[in-house]
Each structure stands twice: as C-alpha cells, then as structure tokens.
Amino acid sequence: MVRRTDTRQRMLDTAADLFQSQGYHATGLTQLTTAGGAPKGSLYFHFPGGKEQLAAEAVQLSSERTGALLEAIVHAAPDAPTAIDRAVEALANFLSESDFQRGCPLATVALDAAAASEPIREACADGYSSWHGILADYLAGQGLSAERADELATVVLATIEGGLLLARTRRDVAPLRAVAAHLHTTLDREFS
C-alpha cells in the first residue's frame, strides 16, 4: 500500500521537475497528477491551496536541493575561484544532460508566475536568498569582509543566472563557460 506521504512527495518531485522545464502556466493539473502517478483528486487533498501551493512548495524543494548541492561543491573546493568553477560546471552539465530543458530551478517559475502569485514570489525570493547566503557565508569564510562577501555573492549569483539563461536559450553552454572564466578572474583578483 502506498503511503499518503509518498503520493505527496511524488507530486512535489514531479511538480519541481515540470515547473523547472516548462514553467508554471504551461504545466497543467492533469499533467501534474498523471506524471506524479496520483489520482486527480489527490492534488487538492495534499495541497488544499491547489496548483499555487504545489508550485510554492516545489520551488522550495528545488531551492533546498540546489542549495545543498551548491554548499557541498563550494565547501569541497580548495579556494573560491575553484568553487565557482565547479558550481558553474555542475550547472552546465545538468543543462546539457537535460538537452537544455532544465536551467535554473527557480528562474522559469519566477519569470512565469512570481508577478501574479505572492506565495510563488516568496518561495522564489527565499530560494535565491538562501543561495546568496551560502555564497556570502562561503566568501566571508575565505577571508572577505561580510559586506564585500555579500556584494560579491550578489554578483556571482546574478552572473551565473544570466549565463544559465543565455546557455538555455542558445542551447550551448558557452555562455556559462564564459561566465565561469570571468568569475574565476574576478575571484583570483579579489583573493590575491
């Protein structure tokens, strides 16, 4: 017998994947329940707030997973330039492996639905804030002042996001590789 929580988790996992690749508006309720292997009525049982609640929770899940990966990558690196190189390379690999269907797990939903839904906007903002915090804490731990680490984390995050968007639309990881090279040079200067 499938436990209730299994169905809920399957729906969240499916929604996170579909929203990342298709966006919020292009993903229908029938597709969400069918792909998640759940009866149609189960969406509102597990997510009384409907698709909007499911999307906000799926964004949070994607954010947490990506944040854990980012944290593991940066803390395993010998220095900040290498940390960012490795993070960008992991993102480039994910993008390529998905045939350029899955870029940033937040950007597609943020661009598609955050302006019309406060819960989705908050989930996206919280996700970006958590990633920013991981980068800022890491950079501060490498010796930068808290203020400079905060500024540089914003630049790194925004630059990578832009690189992901360009790479996805061009169907080529070259923009991400260019971003990585630029950030590497910037961080080398910052820490020398």
Z-matrix of the N, CA and C atoms (Angstrom, degrees):
N
C 1 1.454
C 2 1.528 1 109.29
N 3 1.333 2 117.23 1 132.54
C 4 1.453 3 122.50 2 178.94
C 5 1.522 4 108.90 3 -78.70
N 6 1.323 5 115.12 4 128.64
C 7 1.461 6 119.45 5 178.84
C 8 1.518 7 110.33 6 -74.67
N 9 1.311 8 116.01 7 150.94
C 10 1.459 9 122.43 8 179.48
C 11 1.522 10 111.72 9 -54.40
N 12 1.328 11 116.36 10 -43.06
C 13 1.456 12 119.83 11 -177.80
C 14 1.527 13 111.05 12 -66.46
N 15 1.341 14 118.21 13 -28.93
C 16 1.462 15 120.67 14 177.33
C 17 1.527 16 110.02 15 -64.14
N 18 1.327 17 116.65 16 -44.06
C 19 1.462 18 120.78 17 179.48
C 20 1.520 19 110.04 18 -62.53
N 21 1.298 20 116.34 19 -44.88
C 22 1.469 21 120.51 20 -179.83
C 23 1.528 22 110.25 21 -61.09
N 24 1.329 23 116.81 22 -45.30
C 25 1.461 24 120.40 23 -179.13
C 26 1.526 25 111.48 24 -66.28
N 27 1.322 26 116.76 25 -39.88
C 28 1.471 27 120.19 26 176.77
C 29 1.517 28 111.01 27 -60.77
N 30 1.317 29 116.09 28 -41.49
C 31 1.462 30 120.35 29 178.86
C 32 1.533 31 110.53 30 -64.94
N 33 1.317 32 117.39 31 -41.08
C 34 1.465 33 120.75 32 177.59
C 35 1.528 34 110.95 33 -63.66
N 36 1.329 35 116.79 34 -46.13
C 37 1.465 36 120.62 35 179.64
C 38 1.525 37 111.13 36 -61.18
N 39 1.324 38 115.72 37 -44.04
C 40 1.466 39 120.68 38 179.27
C 41 1.515 40 110.71 39 -64.13
N 42 1.318 41 116.66 40 -45.02
C 43 1.464 42 120.51 41 -179.84
C 44 1.520 43 110.92 42 -62.82
N 45 1.318 44 117.46 43 -42.28
C 46 1.467 45 120.27 44 179.26
C 47 1.520 46 110.05 45 -58.74
N 48 1.307 47 117.07 46 -43.97
C 49 1.462 48 121.52 47 -179.89
C 50 1.532 49 111.69 48 -66.67
N 51 1.322 50 116.49 49 -48.48
C 52 1.472 51 120.05 50 -177.89
C 53 1.521 52 112.35 51 -66.38
N 54 1.314 53 117.70 52 -42.37
C 55 1.460 54 120.07 53 179.94
C 56 1.531 55 110.73 54 -65.97
N 57 1.336 56 117.20 55 -36.05
C 58 1.458 57 120.12 56 178.65
C 59 1.524 58 111.36 57 -65.17
N 60 1.310 59 116.63 58 -40.64
C 61 1.462 60 119.33 59 -175.67
C 62 1.525 61 113.31 60 -87.75
N 63 1.336 62 118.00 61 -33.57
C 64 1.469 63 120.87 62 -173.58
C 65 1.518 64 114.61 63 -110.03
N 66 1.313 65 116.28 64 -23.39
C 67 1.454 66 120.10 65 -172.80
C 68 1.522 67 110.85 66 94.16
N 69 1.300 68 115.43 67 172.90
C 70 1.459 69 122.35 68 -175.95
C 71 1.523 70 111.95 69 -72.86
N 72 1.314 71 117.11 70 -52.24
C 73 1.462 72 120.45 71 -173.44
C 74 1.520 73 113.47 72 -71.07
N 75 1.316 74 118.23 73 -28.02
C 76 1.471 75 121.06 74 -179.24
C 77 1.524 76 112.66 75 -81.75
N 78 1.316 77 117.06 76 -6.22
C 79 1.460 78 121.86 77 -178.70
C 80 1.527 79 108.84 78 -104.18
N 81 1.319 80 115.78 79 116.12
C 82 1.460 81 120.86 80 -177.13
C 83 1.522 82 113.04 81 -92.08
N 84 1.319 83 114.76 82 163.07
C 85 1.462 84 120.96 83 179.77
C 86 1.528 85 111.83 84 -62.15
N 87 1.320 86 117.12 85 -41.32
C 88 1.463 87 120.07 86 179.57
C 89 1.521 88 109.86 87 -63.09
N 90 1.307 89 117.34 88 -43.40
C 91 1.460 90 120.66 89 178.58
C 92 1.531 91 110.56 90 -62.41
N 93 1.315 92 117.68 91 -41.25
C 94 1.464 93 121.42 92 179.89
C 95 1.530 94 111.76 93 -61.96
N 96 1.326 95 116.41 94 -45.43
C 97 1.463 96 118.46 95 -178.16
C 98 1.525 97 111.50 96 -74.38
N 99 1.319 98 117.93 97 -41.37
C 100 1.462 99 120.95 98 179.92
C 101 1.519 100 111.00 99 -63.19
N 102 1.333 101 117.20 100 -50.38
C 103 1.465 102 120.94 101 -179.22
C 104 1.525 103 111.32 102 -64.65
N 105 1.324 104 116.90 103 -29.82
C 106 1.462 105 121.17 104 178.59
C 107 1.518 106 113.54 105 -84.58
N 108 1.343 107 116.29 106 -0.70
C 109 1.463 108 120.14 107 179.15
C 110 1.514 109 113.09 108 64.30
N 111 1.321 110 116.42 109 38.37
C 112 1.461 111 120.71 110 -176.34
C 113 1.521 112 110.06 111 -125.02
N 114 1.337 113 117.23 112 148.74
C 115 1.461 114 119.44 113 173.63
C 116 1.523 115 109.99 114 -63.69
N 117 1.320 116 116.27 115 149.23
C 118 1.466 117 121.15 116 -175.14
C 119 1.534 118 112.43 117 -55.64
N 120 1.291 119 117.65 118 -41.18
C 121 1.463 120 120.73 119 -178.22
C 122 1.518 121 113.98 120 -68.59
N 123 1.322 122 117.24 121 -14.80
C 124 1.457 123 119.62 122 -176.33
C 125 1.533 124 112.98 123 -71.99
N 126 1.321 125 117.22 124 -21.49
C 127 1.464 126 119.08 125 179.80
C 128 1.520 127 110.26 126 -57.79
N 129 1.330 128 116.73 127 -50.72
C 130 1.467 129 119.89 128 -177.80
C 131 1.526 130 112.46 129 -75.47
N 132 1.326 131 116.37 130 -21.82
C 133 1.463 132 119.85 131 175.08
C 134 1.530 133 109.30 132 -67.44
N 135 1.328 134 116.45 133 -47.97
C 136 1.460 135 121.10 134 -177.90
C 137 1.524 136 113.05 135 -84.02
N 138 1.328 137 116.50 136 -25.78
C 139 1.462 138 121.57 137 -177.69
C 140 1.523 139 108.50 138 -133.65
N 141 1.345 140 116.87 139 81.83
C 142 1.467 141 120.45 140 -176.40
C 143 1.530 142 113.37 141 -56.88
N 144 1.331 143 116.39 142 -24.93
C 145 1.462 144 120.58 143 177.73
C 146 1.521 145 112.42 144 -83.38
N 147 1.326 146 117.18 145 7.03
C 148 1.455 147 122.48 146 175.10
C 149 1.513 148 113.98 147 71.13
N 150 1.299 149 114.35 148 -151.94
C 151 1.462 150 122.29 149 -175.71
C 152 1.528 151 111.68 150 -58.68
N 153 1.323 152 117.17 151 -37.52
C 154 1.464 153 120.63 152 -179.70
C 155 1.530 154 111.12 153 -62.17
N 156 1.332 155 117.11 154 -45.38
C 157 1.462 156 120.69 155 178.22
C 158 1.524 157 110.30 156 -64.67
N 159 1.324 158 116.61 157 -44.37
C 160 1.461 159 120.80 158 178.26
C 161 1.528 160 110.05 159 -58.42
N 162 1.322 161 117.85 160 -44.20
C 163 1.462 162 121.49 161 -179.79
C 164 1.526 163 111.32 162 -63.39
N 165 1.317 164 117.24 163 -45.34
C 166 1.470 165 120.22 164 -179.81
C 167 1.519 166 110.97 165 -61.70
N 168 1.328 167 116.74 166 -41.56
C 169 1.467 168 119.73 167 179.18
C 170 1.524 169 111.71 168 -71.76
N 171 1.321 170 117.50 169 -35.09
C 172 1.465 171 121.09 170 177.63
C 173 1.525 172 110.59 171 -66.96
N 174 1.325 173 116.88 172 -39.43
C 175 1.468 174 121.03 173 176.23
C 176 1.522 175 109.67 174 -62.29
N 177 1.324 176 116.59 175 -42.73
C 178 1.466 177 120.31 176 178.78
C 179 1.531 178 110.34 177 -61.89
N 180 1.321 179 117.20 178 -44.00
C 181 1.463 180 121.76 179 178.88
C 182 1.531 181 110.37 180 -61.19
N 183 1.323 182 117.24 181 -47.88
C 184 1.463 183 121.16 182 179.01
C 185 1.521 184 111.30 183 -60.66
N 186 1.310 185 115.75 184 -41.25
C 187 1.458 186 120.84 185 179.23
C 188 1.525 187 111.23 186 -62.32
N 189 1.323 188 116.22 187 -44.12
C 190 1.468 189 120.33 188 -179.84
C 191 1.522 190 111.05 189 -64.52
N 192 1.317 191 116.98 190 -42.62
C 193 1.472 192 120.56 191 -179.82
C 194 1.527 193 110.93 192 -65.02
N 195 1.318 194 116.48 193 -44.60
C 196 1.460 195 119.99 194 179.91
C 197 1.525 196 110.40 195 -67.80
N 198 1.318 197 116.57 196 -38.70
C 199 1.461 198 120.58 197 177.14
C 200 1.518 199 112.00 198 -61.84
N 201 1.324 200 117.26 199 -42.11
C 202 1.470 201 120.47 200 178.09
C 203 1.523 202 110.68 201 -62.98
N 204 1.316 203 116.80 202 -41.38
C 205 1.460 204 121.00 203 177.77
C 206 1.524 205 110.33 204 -63.99
N 207 1.325 206 117.39 205 -46.94
C 208 1.462 207 121.81 206 179.42
C 209 1.523 208 110.75 207 -58.97
N 210 1.305 209 115.65 208 -45.13
C 211 1.461 210 119.74 209 -179.44
C 212 1.529 211 111.16 210 -62.41
N 213 1.318 212 117.07 211 -43.48
C 214 1.465 213 120.73 212 179.13
C 215 1.528 214 110.90 213 -63.18
N 216 1.321 215 116.61 214 -42.13
C 217 1.466 216 120.49 215 -178.86
C 218 1.526 217 111.29 216 -64.46
N 219 1.329 218 117.04 217 -50.63
C 220 1.466 219 118.70 218 -175.36
C 221 1.522 220 112.09 219 -67.75
N 222 1.305 221 117.94 220 -36.39
C 223 1.462 222 119.60 221 -178.10
C 224 1.527 223 112.78 222 -76.17
N 225 1.319 224 117.73 223 -17.46
C 226 1.459 225 121.18 224 177.14
C 227 1.528 226 111.97 225 -88.14
N 228 1.318 227 117.57 226 -10.59
C 229 1.468 228 121.87 227 -176.42
C 230 1.539 229 110.77 228 -83.65
N 231 1.327 230 116.39 229 149.13
C 232 1.465 231 119.45 230 -179.81
C 233 1.526 232 114.45 231 -74.97
N 234 1.348 233 116.83 232 -19.50
C 235 1.459 234 120.12 233 -178.99
C 236 1.526 235 108.99 234 -159.65
N 237 1.332 236 115.69 235 169.23
C 238 1.465 237 120.90 236 -175.67
C 239 1.527 238 113.35 237 -63.60
N 240 1.334 239 120.67 238 -44.88
C 241 1.467 240 118.71 239 178.92
C 242 1.535 241 112.33 240 -59.07
N 243 1.317 242 116.53 241 -41.82
C 244 1.470 243 120.51 242 179.07
C 245 1.528 244 110.55 243 -67.27
N 246 1.311 245 116.96 244 -37.86
C 247 1.467 246 120.74 245 179.12
C 248 1.519 247 110.94 246 -59.13
N 249 1.316 248 116.30 247 -47.05
C 250 1.464 249 119.63 248 -178.67
C 251 1.528 250 110.23 249 -70.47
N 252 1.330 251 117.56 250 -39.26
C 253 1.470 252 120.41 251 174.73
C 254 1.526 253 110.62 252 -53.80
N 255 1.317 254 116.23 253 -47.96
C 256 1.465 255 121.10 254 -177.27
C 257 1.526 256 112.05 255 -67.40
N 258 1.322 257 116.22 256 -38.73
C 259 1.469 258 119.45 257 178.75
C 260 1.523 259 110.46 258 -64.62
N 261 1.326 260 116.89 259 -44.90
C 262 1.466 261 120.40 260 -179.89
C 263 1.528 262 110.00 261 -66.10
N 264 1.315 263 117.29 262 -39.76
C 265 1.467 264 120.00 263 179.29
C 266 1.537 265 110.85 264 -63.69
N 267 1.320 266 117.28 265 -39.45
C 268 1.470 267 119.98 266 176.92
C 269 1.524 268 110.58 267 -62.31
N 270 1.323 269 117.26 268 -42.70
C 271 1.461 270 120.79 269 178.18
C 272 1.526 271 111.41 270 -65.08
N 273 1.311 272 117.03 271 -40.31
C 274 1.472 273 121.07 272 177.56
C 275 1.522 274 110.21 273 -62.35
N 276 1.322 275 116.67 274 -40.66
C 277 1.473 276 120.27 275 178.78
C 278 1.524 277 111.39 276 -65.40
N 279 1.329 278 117.45 277 -44.25
C 280 1.471 279 120.66 278 178.15
C 281 1.523 280 110.89 279 -60.59
N 282 1.324 281 115.67 280 -42.57
C 283 1.456 282 120.39 281 -179.72
C 284 1.529 283 110.66 282 -64.07
N 285 1.309 284 116.61 283 -47.24
C 286 1.473 285 120.67 284 179.25
C 287 1.520 286 111.78 285 -62.82
N 288 1.328 287 116.71 286 -45.27
C 289 1.468 288 121.30 287 -178.52
C 290 1.526 289 112.33 288 -62.91
N 291 1.316 290 117.36 289 -25.41
C 292 1.467 291 121.22 290 179.05
C 293 1.529 292 111.25 291 -92.01
N 294 1.311 293 116.95 292 10.20
C 295 1.464 294 122.09 293 -175.90
C 296 1.529 295 110.31 294 55.33
N 297 1.323 296 115.02 295 40.78
C 298 1.469 297 123.81 296 175.87
C 299 1.532 298 112.49 297 64.20
N 300 1.327 299 116.81 298 26.49
C 301 1.459 300 121.35 299 177.78
C 302 1.525 301 112.42 300 -92.75
N 303 1.331 302 117.40 301 -25.63
C 304 1.468 303 120.71 302 -175.43
C 305 1.525 304 110.60 303 -123.59
N 306 1.310 305 114.71 304 102.22
C 307 1.458 306 119.76 305 174.70
C 308 1.519 307 108.66 306 -92.22
N 309 1.293 308 116.17 307 -129.85
C 310 1.460 309 121.44 308 177.70
C 311 1.524 310 109.37 309 -65.83
N 312 1.336 311 118.02 310 133.87
C 313 1.463 312 119.62 311 -179.25
C 314 1.523 313 114.15 312 -70.66
N 315 1.312 314 117.97 313 -9.07
C 316 1.463 315 120.74 314 178.68
C 317 1.523 316 112.59 315 -107.10
N 318 1.311 317 117.62 316 -35.54
C 319 1.464 318 121.27 317 -170.09
C 320 1.521 319 113.26 318 -59.36
N 321 1.320 320 117.85 319 -44.57
C 322 1.465 321 120.19 320 -177.36
C 323 1.524 322 110.54 321 -60.08
N 324 1.316 323 116.12 322 -45.01
C 325 1.470 324 120.41 323 -179.88
C 326 1.527 325 110.36 324 -71.15
N 327 1.322 326 117.03 325 -40.23
C 328 1.469 327 120.02 326 -179.48
C 329 1.528 328 111.04 327 -60.79
N 330 1.316 329 116.25 328 -45.00
C 331 1.463 330 120.01 329 -179.79
C 332 1.525 331 112.13 330 -69.69
N 333 1.318 332 116.15 331 -31.56
C 334 1.454 333 122.22 332 -173.99
C 335 1.528 334 113.74 333 -84.98
N 336 1.324 335 117.87 334 -37.30
C 337 1.463 336 118.49 335 -168.22
C 338 1.523 337 116.06 336 -134.23
N 339 1.315 338 118.79 337 -12.93
C 340 1.470 339 119.71 338 -173.39
C 341 1.525 340 113.14 339 -63.42
N 342 1.323 341 118.38 340 -31.09
C 343 1.465 342 120.42 341 -179.33
C 344 1.526 343 112.29 342 -70.08
N 345 1.322 344 116.64 343 -25.24
C 346 1.463 345 120.54 344 -176.37
C 347 1.524 346 113.98 345 -102.07
N 348 1.320 347 117.68 346 -8.97
C 349 1.461 348 120.48 347 -176.15
C 350 1.517 349 110.20 348 -136.49
N 351 1.314 350 116.23 349 116.54
C 352 1.458 351 120.51 350 179.02
C 353 1.527 352 112.25 351 -65.34
N 354 1.338 353 120.91 352 -42.44
C 355 1.473 354 119.47 353 177.51
C 356 1.531 355 112.70 354 -61.25
N 357 1.324 356 117.57 355 -38.96
C 358 1.463 357 120.44 356 179.09
C 359 1.525 358 109.74 357 -70.82
N 360 1.322 359 117.73 358 -42.05
C 361 1.462 360 120.56 359 177.17
C 362 1.518 361 111.13 360 -59.19
N 363 1.335 362 116.54 361 -44.54
C 364 1.467 363 120.40 362 179.11
C 365 1.518 364 111.62 363 -62.96
N 366 1.330 365 116.98 364 -41.47
C 367 1.466 366 120.04 365 179.49
C 368 1.533 367 110.53 366 -63.73
N 369 1.325 368 116.90 367 -41.47
C 370 1.473 369 120.94 368 177.45
C 371 1.530 370 110.41 369 -65.35
N 372 1.323 371 116.60 370 -46.21
C 373 1.465 372 120.72 371 -179.95
C 374 1.526 373 110.94 372 -61.56
N 375 1.327 374 116.96 373 -42.41
C 376 1.464 375 120.78 374 178.45
C 377 1.530 376 110.93 375 -63.67
N 378 1.335 377 116.49 376 -39.78
C 379 1.455 378 120.20 377 178.65
C 380 1.517 379 111.77 378 -62.93
N 381 1.322 380 116.03 379 -49.60
C 382 1.463 381 119.13 380 178.68
C 383 1.526 382 111.13 381 -62.11
N 384 1.321 383 115.76 382 -38.63
C 385 1.463 384 120.14 383 179.11
C 386 1.531 385 111.12 384 -63.30
N 387 1.322 386 117.00 385 -39.92
C 388 1.470 387 119.22 386 179.90
C 389 1.522 388 110.92 387 -67.05
N 390 1.336 389 117.37 388 -40.49
C 391 1.473 390 119.82 389 177.89
C 392 1.515 391 110.70 390 -65.56
N 393 1.335 392 115.79 391 -40.85
C 394 1.460 393 120.58 392 176.63
C 395 1.522 394 109.74 393 -59.49
N 396 1.324 395 116.72 394 -43.77
C 397 1.459 396 121.21 395 179.50
C 398 1.521 397 112.64 396 -61.67
N 399 1.328 398 116.84 397 -40.76
C 400 1.466 399 120.75 398 177.77
C 401 1.525 400 109.66 399 -60.57
N 402 1.333 401 116.19 400 -47.24
C 403 1.468 402 120.17 401 -179.63
C 404 1.528 403 111.38 402 -65.69
N 405 1.324 404 117.56 403 -45.84
C 406 1.465 405 120.92 404 -178.87
C 407 1.526 406 111.15 405 -62.55
N 408 1.327 407 116.96 406 -44.11
C 409 1.468 408 119.95 407 178.62
C 410 1.521 409 111.17 408 -62.85
N 411 1.324 410 115.87 409 -41.68
C 412 1.464 411 119.98 410 179.41
C 413 1.532 412 110.22 411 -63.08
N 414 1.326 413 117.19 412 -48.24
C 415 1.458 414 120.63 413 -178.46
C 416 1.528 415 111.72 414 -64.53
N 417 1.309 416 117.04 415 -37.51
C 418 1.470 417 120.26 416 175.77
C 419 1.522 418 109.92 417 -65.29
N 420 1.322 419 116.41 418 -38.58
C 421 1.466 420 120.71 419 177.44
C 422 1.515 421 113.13 420 -66.46
N 423 1.328 422 116.11 421 -19.25
C 424 1.462 423 121.10 422 177.03
C 425 1.533 424 111.94 423 -88.12
N 426 1.336 425 116.27 424 -0.56
C 427 1.458 426 119.19 425 173.68
C 428 1.512 427 116.75 426 116.77
N 429 1.335 428 118.62 427 -2.02
C 430 1.464 429 119.79 428 178.20
C 431 1.527 430 110.09 429 -80.67
N 432 1.321 431 116.01 430 154.49
C 433 1.461 432 119.51 431 173.55
C 434 1.528 433 107.99 432 -64.18
N 435 1.303 434 116.69 433 156.81
C 436 1.471 435 120.48 434 -179.80
C 437 1.525 436 110.72 435 -59.12
N 438 1.325 437 117.12 436 -39.86
C 439 1.464 438 120.66 437 -179.23
C 440 1.533 439 110.85 438 -65.91
N 441 1.325 440 117.04 439 -45.99
C 442 1.467 441 120.34 440 -179.20
C 443 1.525 442 110.14 441 -68.12
N 444 1.321 443 118.01 442 -38.45
C 445 1.465 444 121.54 443 177.97
C 446 1.527 445 110.55 444 -62.30
N 447 1.326 446 116.63 445 -39.89
C 448 1.464 447 121.48 446 177.97
C 449 1.530 448 111.03 447 -63.38
N 450 1.333 449 116.35 448 -46.53
C 451 1.469 450 120.71 449 179.02
C 452 1.526 451 111.19 450 -61.99
N 453 1.319 452 115.97 451 -47.02
C 454 1.455 453 120.25 452 -177.17
C 455 1.530 454 111.41 453 -67.75
N 456 1.320 455 117.70 454 -35.11
C 457 1.470 456 120.75 455 176.51
C 458 1.524 457 110.29 456 -61.99
N 459 1.326 458 117.36 457 -38.97
C 460 1.465 459 121.20 458 176.97
C 461 1.526 460 110.50 459 -62.91
N 462 1.317 461 116.84 460 -45.46
C 463 1.465 462 121.10 461 179.56
C 464 1.530 463 110.63 462 -63.13
N 465 1.319 464 117.45 463 -45.10
C 466 1.470 465 121.35 464 -179.34
C 467 1.527 466 110.09 465 -61.99
N 468 1.318 467 116.95 466 -49.21
C 469 1.461 468 120.86 467 -177.66
C 470 1.531 469 111.24 468 -63.07
N 471 1.317 470 117.05 469 -46.81
C 472 1.463 471 120.21 470 -179.39
C 473 1.529 472 111.76 471 -65.21
N 474 1.307 473 116.93 472 -37.85
C 475 1.460 474 121.02 473 179.56
C 476 1.523 475 110.96 474 -66.79
N 477 1.312 476 116.65 475 -44.72
C 478 1.465 477 120.06 476 178.62
C 479 1.524 478 110.68 477 -64.56
N 480 1.336 479 117.14 478 -41.83
C 481 1.468 480 120.19 479 178.20
C 482 1.526 481 110.94 480 -59.06
N 483 1.327 482 116.49 481 -44.64
C 484 1.457 483 120.44 482 178.00
C 485 1.524 484 111.61 483 -63.46
N 486 1.316 485 116.73 484 -41.03
C 487 1.459 486 120.98 485 177.27
C 488 1.518 487 112.49 486 -62.32
N 489 1.337 488 115.93 487 -40.59
C 490 1.475 489 120.00 488 177.25
C 491 1.521 490 111.41 489 -62.80
N 492 1.315 491 116.69 490 -43.20
C 493 1.457 492 120.85 491 -179.59
C 494 1.529 493 111.06 492 -63.38
N 495 1.331 494 116.38 493 -46.61
C 496 1.464 495 119.88 494 178.15
C 497 1.526 496 111.14 495 -63.22
N 498 1.319 497 116.87 496 -43.40
C 499 1.469 498 120.47 497 -179.34
C 500 1.524 499 110.75 498 -62.66
N 501 1.307 500 116.47 499 -41.76
C 502 1.464 501 119.46 500 -179.44
C 503 1.524 502 111.32 501 -66.61
N 504 1.304 503 117.40 502 -44.33
C 505 1.462 504 119.34 503 -177.91
C 506 1.526 505 111.91 504 -72.40
N 507 1.321 506 117.36 505 -31.47
C 508 1.474 507 120.22 506 177.30
C 509 1.527 508 113.10 507 -84.31
N 510 1.350 509 115.11 508 -13.45
C 511 1.473 510 121.05 509 -175.35
C 512 1.527 511 110.16 510 57.39
N 513 1.338 512 113.73 511 47.08
C 514 1.461 513 121.14 512 -176.49
C 515 1.527 514 107.27 513 -157.99
N 516 1.321 515 117.96 514 131.14
C 517 1.466 516 120.67 515 -178.33
C 518 1.528 517 113.15 516 -81.52
N 519 1.334 518 117.62 517 0.76
C 520 1.469 519 120.63 518 -179.72
C 521 1.535 520 112.90 519 -53.37
N 522 1.341 521 120.04 520 -42.64
C 523 1.467 522 118.03 521 177.58
C 524 1.534 523 113.07 522 -60.36
N 525 1.308 524 117.03 523 -36.16
C 526 1.469 525 119.57 524 178.01
C 527 1.522 526 110.76 525 -68.06
N 528 1.303 527 116.56 526 -40.04
C 529 1.464 528 120.11 527 178.77
C 530 1.541 529 110.18 528 -65.73
N 531 1.327 530 117.38 529 -37.46
C 532 1.466 531 120.88 530 176.81
C 533 1.525 532 110.43 531 -65.24
N 534 1.319 533 116.06 532 -41.46
C 535 1.459 534 121.48 533 177.24
C 536 1.531 535 110.19 534 -61.56
N 537 1.321 536 116.64 535 -45.05
C 538 1.465 537 120.50 536 -179.73
C 539 1.520 538 110.74 537 -60.83
N 540 1.328 539 117.23 538 -44.14
C 541 1.465 540 120.59 539 -179.98
C 542 1.530 541 110.99 540 -62.75
N 543 1.322 542 116.64 541 -42.60
C 544 1.465 543 120.12 542 179.82
C 545 1.532 544 110.92 543 -65.67
N 546 1.317 545 116.35 544 -45.48
C 547 1.466 546 119.65 545 179.43
C 548 1.522 547 111.09 546 -64.57
N 549 1.317 548 117.17 547 -37.17
C 550 1.471 549 120.79 548 177.99
C 551 1.532 550 110.04 549 -59.52
N 552 1.326 551 116.18 550 -47.60
C 553 1.468 552 120.93 551 178.92
C 554 1.525 553 110.69 552 -62.10
N 555 1.314 554 116.69 553 -44.30
C 556 1.470 555 121.34 554 179.58
C 557 1.526 556 110.88 555 -60.62
N 558 1.326 557 116.77 556 -45.63
C 559 1.466 558 120.27 557 -178.71
C 560 1.530 559 111.43 558 -70.87
N 561 1.328 560 117.01 559 -35.89
C 562 1.468 561 119.21 560 174.97
C 563 1.521 562 110.20 561 -56.82
N 564 1.331 563 116.67 562 -46.45
C 565 1.471 564 121.07 563 179.32
C 566 1.526 565 111.24 564 -64.17
N 567 1.327 566 115.00 565 -40.42
C 568 1.469 567 119.89 566 -176.89
C 569 1.524 568 111.69 567 -63.93
N 570 1.318 569 116.54 568 -35.84
C 571 1.463 570 120.12 569 -174.49
C 572 1.518 571 113.53 570 -102.37
N 573 1.335 572 118.58 571 5.63
C 574 1.477 573 118.57 572 179.19
C 575 1.511 574 111.79 573 -92.04
